[in-house]
Amino acid sequence: MKLDSKEANFLFQALVEIKNLEEAKMLLEDLCTMGEIEAFIQRLQAAKRLLKGQTYDQIMQETDISSATLSRVSKCIRYGEGGYKTIID
């Protein structure tokens, strides 16, 4: 599936329509497994730490994140669309 499809845009619009934390929680609990939500949380926390200047070693010592996931988050911060930075700032 393409991220610019009508179906994908329906999802993105649903995210834009979220009005508060409770609605966000309700949607994510319905839409995702607990493991997927935990992975989102872990990635956001890693991005936050990377943007604050923490090293891979510091982040891996303080969290359960794998080096592969941390590397992917780092790559997204450096070369991605700017989503992490936008949300964290």
C-alpha positions, 0 to 999 in steps of 0.5 A: 500500500502506498502512503499517498493512497486514499486508504492511507489518507483516511488513516492520516486524517483520523490521526489529525482528528484526535482531540485529546489524549483519551481519544488517542489512547482509544484509537491506538488501543483499537487499531494496534496490538499492545506490542505495536503501541509499546514499539511506538513508545520505545521509538519515540523515547529513543528519538527524544533521547537522540535529539537531546544528544544521548549516545547509542550506549546511553540509550541502550543502557537505559532502555530495552531498545535493540541496536537495530531499532535504535539505528533505524530511529537515528536514520529517520532523524537524520534522513527522514521526513522530520516527523520525530523532530516535529512531534518532539519539538 
